[in-house]
Amino acid sequence: MPKLKTKSSAKKRFQLTGSGKVKRHHAYHSHILTKKTNKRKRNLGYSATIASADEKRVKQLILS
């Protein structure tokens, strides 16, 4: 059976940590930033981890 290809869209959006968790970026940080507070914009810049309910599906896309 041939190797399975990683989904390019998932490769660009997610990253695996050393402990096996999946990192993601926040949405709503690309435009219409004038009405958002500095605190909100700052917190959107940081990365977050994927919800445990979605972790299995996302890992399958990255590691396939």
Residue pairs with C-beta under 8 A, 6 or more apart in sequence:
4 64
5 64
6 61
6 62
6 63
6 64
7 61
7 62
7 64
9 61
10 58
10 61
10 62
11 62
13 24
13 25
14 22
14 23
14 24
14 50
14 58
14 61
14 62
15 22
15 23
16 22
16 23
16 59
16 62
17 23
17 49
21 49
21 50
21 55
22 49
22 50
22 55
22 58
22 59
22 62
23 47
23 48
23 49
23 50
24 47
24 48
24 49
24 50
25 47
25 48
26 43
26 44
26 45
26 46
26 47
26 48
27 44
28 36
28 44
29 41
29 44
29 45
33 41
36 44
50 58
